[in-house]
Structure formats: structure tokens, C-alpha cells
Amino acid sequence: MPNAFNIRPRPYIIAHRGSMDRCPENTLAAFRQAFEDGADVLETDVRMTADGVLVCIHDPTVDRTTNGTGRVEELLLEQIRSLDASGGDRRYAGEQIPTLAEVAGYIGEDRALALELKSRKFLQEHAHRELLRVLGEAGILRRTIILSFSVRHLTIIRRLAPELALGLVSFRHIVPPPGPAFLGPAPTILSLNPWYVKAAQGRGQLVCPLDPRPEPRLRRYLRMGCDALLTNDPRKTIGALQALRG
């Protein structure tokens, strides 16, 4: 496993779109809050603007998370930066959709970044050149892992950017597939296959349940030996872990 996550005690706490239950998702406020709350890894989504800038937003459009409208890949960065991403919460007035370069600048030496590449543009070489440039300039290439639900996409990414560590997120692979360094199975998979985690770890793969509100199932995940926990609220998840451990 590349040293993208080999940095902190396990289970690693992965902040899903930042601390999104406390702040507007995929904003610098959410990412700052996640680290303040003790997260080890930031998870975010990446798309490319019409002028080739990488930005952190989940949806293909800006409609749900900002006061604007339109498809991300059809908007210029200047247009996207003019939008309010506060979700109507006055405490976060002025929050914008951040660029990947801005987010990368928040990743300290003992933290990591998980990126889900959302656009089909990432099946093209130029998008990966830009991704590698941003991560390389921030000095976090070896502390970043690329996530996808598609084995085909990961295969293409491996060919275009072999420097990157890869992770497969899945609702359907009952048996851990070989290859990716990181696996994100849905909770139902772990229920159907209680040996999933041990089998993956036997090949050197890390396992993190695809369960952004994991507190009711924490005891089971710890018993199975999961390497990481995804969460919408790092503070809440860490508090629940501490309570279980006494």
C-alpha cells in the first residue's frame, strides 16, 4: 500500500465531503472543521470546469449546493467562484466551491486526501496531467488516493497516472477484488461476507465501509478490523469510538 494512509493510528477517520453534517459540504469550512474535529483524511469529489480547473463538488451541476445553476463542466472558474456555497446558512456566508489546489494546501504532513473523480473528463489524459500537477505542486501525491465505483475507470486511471494509489467503492463485489489498494464495500457486503476484511487485508488492501453515519455499527466494524471509517461528522464518530473503548 502506498503511504497515502500509512500515517496515523487505525482506524483512520475519513471525513466525507468534510464535516458535512456541521458545515456546507465540500467547502473549505467543512474541511477545516473536519481536521479540527480529528479527521485523518479528507474525502472530496473532483470535477473540471470549462476552462480546465479542478474544483471540489459532488454533483454534475451547481444547483443543489449553491445559489447558481448550470453544469460544472460548462461553467468557467470565474462563474463558479461567484456563487454562494453557504447553503443559506449565514454562519458560512462567503463560502465558495473550492479549487482542488486550495484543498490540497490544507493537507498537513500527517494527513491524507481521498478524491472521487466524478467527470468523464478524467478518462482523458489531459485531465490527469492537471490532477498530477496540482497534487505534485502541493507535495501530497503520495498521500492521495483516487476512488471510483468503476473497475474500468480505475484501469484507465492506472494506465494514465500509474503514480496514483487507487480505491474501489462498491455495492456489489461480495468478495474483495484484487488490485486496488483501498476497498470501500457497502455495509450489506460486510454483512453477507463477514470474512471480507480479513481476506482483503491478507492481500495488503485497506478496508473502509461505505457508511457515512457509522455509529450504530461501530462495534461490528471494530470487531471485523476495518482499517478506516467514513463519516459525515468526525467529531461524533470519534466520540463514539472513545466511548466504546472506555
C-alpha positions in Angstrom: 0.0 0.0 0.0 1.4 3.4 -0.9 1.8 5.7 2.0 -1.4 7.6 1.2 -2.9 6.4 4.5 0.0 4.9 6.5 0.3 8.0 8.7 -1.9 7.7 11.8 -3.3 5.1 14.2 -6.1 3.0 12.8 -9.0 3.1 12.2 -8.4 6.2 10.1 -11.2 8.7 10.2 -12.2 9.8 6.7 -14.3 13.0 6.6 -17.0 12.5 3.9 -17.1 15.8 1.9 -15.5 17.3 5.0 -17.5 17.7 8.2 -20.7 17.9 6.1 -23.2 17.4 9.0 -21.8 20.6 10.6 -20.9 22.7 7.6 -21.8 23.1 4.0 -20.4 20.1 2.2 -17.2 20.3 0.1 -16.3 23.8 1.3 -13.1 24.9 3.0 -15.2 25.5 6.2 -16.2 21.8 6.1 -12.6 20.7 5.5 -11.2 22.9 8.3 -13.9 21.7 10.7 -13.1 18.1 9.8 -9.4 18.5 10.8 -10.3 20.4 13.9 -12.6 17.5 14.9 -9.7 15.0 14.4 -10.2 13.6 10.9 -7.1 11.9 9.4 -8.3 12.0 5.8 -10.4 14.4 3.7 -12.7 12.8 1.2 -14.0 15.1 -1.6 -15.3 14.9 -5.2 -13.5 16.5 -8.1 -14.8 17.9 -11.4 -13.2 20.0 -14.1 -14.5 23.5 -15.2 -15.0 24.6 -18.8 -11.6 26.3 -18.6 -9.8 23.2 -17.2 -9.6 24.0 -13.5 -10.2 21.2 -11.0 -12.9 22.1 -8.4 -14.4 20.1 -5.5 -18.1 19.5 -5.9 -20.1 16.3 -5.8 -23.0 17.0 -8.3 -22.6 17.5 -12.0 -24.4 20.8 -11.6 -24.1 23.7 -9.1 -27.8 23.8 -8.5 -28.1 21.9 -5.2 -25.2 23.3 -3.3 -25.1 26.9 -4.5 -27.3 29.8 -5.4 -26.5 29.3 -9.1 -27.4 26.9 -11.9 -25.6 25.1 -14.6 -23.3 22.2 -15.3 -19.9 22.5 -13.7 -18.1 21.4 -16.9 -19.9 24.1 -18.9 -19.0 26.9 -16.4 -15.8 28.9 -16.2 -14.0 29.1 -12.9 -14.8 32.8 -12.6 -18.5 32.0 -12.9 -18.3 29.2 -10.3 -16.3 31.4 -7.9 -19.1 34.0 -8.0 -21.6 31.5 -6.4 -22.6 31.3 -2.8 -22.0 27.8 -1.4 -23.1 28.5 2.2 -26.4 26.5 1.8 -28.3 29.6 3.1 -26.5 29.4 6.5 -25.4 32.9 7.4 -22.6 31.5 9.5 -20.9 30.4 6.3 -21.6 33.4 4.2 -18.9 33.8 1.6 -18.1 30.1 1.3 -17.4 29.1 -2.3 -16.8 26.0 -4.3 -13.0 25.5 -3.7 -10.4 24.5 -6.2 -8.5 21.3 -5.7 -5.4 23.4 -5.3 -6.9 25.2 -2.4 -8.0 22.0 -0.7 -4.6 20.3 -1.3 -3.0 23.2 0.6 -4.8 22.2 3.7 -3.4 18.7 3.8 -0.8 18.6 6.6 2.2 16.3 6.6 0.3 13.7 8.8 -3.0 13.9 6.9 -4.2 12.4 3.6 -6.6 13.1 0.8 -9.2 10.8 -0.9 -10.6 12.0 -4.3 -13.5 10.7 -6.2 -13.1 11.7 -9.8 -16.7 12.5 -10.9 -16.4 13.6 -14.5 -15.8 11.5 -17.6 -13.2 14.1 -18.5 -10.9 12.0 -16.1 -10.9 9.3 -18.8 -8.7 11.7 -20.8 -5.0 12.2 -20.4 -5.1 16.0 -20.1 -7.3 15.8 -17.0 -4.8 13.5 -15.3 -1.9 15.7 -16.2 -3.6 18.6 -14.5 -4.5 16.4 -11.5 -0.9 15.2 -11.1 0.3 18.8 -11.5 -1.9 20.1 -8.7 -1.1 17.2 -6.3 2.6 17.3 -7.1 2.9 21.1 -6.5 1.1 20.6 -3.1 3.5 17.8 -2.3 0.7 15.3 -1.5 0.9 12.9 -4.4 1.9 10.1 -2.2 -0.7 11.0 0.4 -3.6 10.9 -2.1 -5.8 8.0 -3.1 -8.2 8.0 -6.1 -11.7 6.5 -5.6 -14.1 5.2 -8.1 -17.2 2.9 -8.3 -15.9 1.6 -11.7 -13.3 -1.0 -12.2 -13.0 0.2 -15.8 -12.3 3.7 -14.7 -9.6 2.6 -12.3 -8.0 0.6 -15.1 -7.8 3.7 -17.3 -6.6 5.8 -14.4 -3.8 3.2 -13.7 -2.7 3.5 -17.3 -2.8 7.3 -17.5 -1.5 8.0 -14.0 0.4 5.0 -12.5 1.7 7.2 -9.7 -1.6 7.3 -8.0 -3.0 4.9 -5.4 -6.4 3.6 -6.3 -9.5 2.6 -4.3 -12.7 0.8 -5.4 -16.0 1.7 -3.8 -18.7 -1.0 -4.3 -22.2 -2.0 -3.7 -21.9 -5.4 -5.4 -18.4 -7.1 -5.0 -19.2 -9.7 -2.3 -15.6 -10.9 -2.5 -12.9 -8.3 -2.3 -11.5 -7.9 -5.8 -7.7 -8.0 -6.2 -5.8 -4.9 -7.4 -7.0 -1.7 -5.7 -5.0 -0.7 -2.6 -8.2 0.5 -0.9 -11.7 -1.0 -0.8 -15.0 0.7 0.2 -17.7 -2.0 0.4 -21.2 -1.2 1.3 -22.3 -2.4 4.8 -24.5 -5.0 3.3 -21.5 -6.6 1.7 -19.8 -6.9 5.1 -23.0 -8.5 6.5 -23.1 -11.0 3.7 -19.4 -11.8 3.9 -18.0 -11.5 7.4 -14.6 -12.6 6.2 -14.3 -9.7 3.6 -12.0 -7.6 5.7 -9.6 -10.3 6.6 -9.4 -11.6 3.0 -8.6 -8.1 1.7 -6.0 -7.4 4.4 -4.4 -10.7 3.6 -3.5 -9.1 0.2 -2.4 -5.9 1.8 -5.6 -4.0 1.0 -7.2 -1.5 3.3 -11.0 -1.6 4.0 -13.4 1.2 4.9 -17.1 0.6 5.0 -19.2 2.8 2.7 -21.2 4.0 5.7 -21.0 7.8 6.3 -23.1 7.5 9.6 -21.3 4.5 11.1 -22.0 5.0 14.8 -24.7 2.3 15.2 -22.3 -0.3 13.6 -19.0 0.8 15.1 -18.7 -2.2 17.4 -19.1 -4.6 14.4 -16.6 -2.6 12.3 -14.0 -2.7 15.1 -14.5 -6.4 15.6 -14.0 -7.0 11.9 -10.8 -5.0 12.0 -11.8 -2.3 9.5 -8.9 0.0 8.7 -10.9 3.2 8.3 -14.3 4.7 9.0 -16.1 7.1 6.7 -18.1 9.8 8.4 -20.2 12.9 7.8 -19.3 14.0 11.3 -15.8 13.2 12.5 -16.4 14.6 16.0 -19.4 12.4 16.6 -17.7 9.3 15.2 -14.5 9.8 17.2 -16.6 10.4 20.4 -18.5 7.2 19.8 -15.2 5.3 19.3 -13.8 6.7 22.5 -16.9 5.7 24.4 -16.7 2.1 23.1 -13.0 1.9 24.1 -13.8 3.2 27.6 
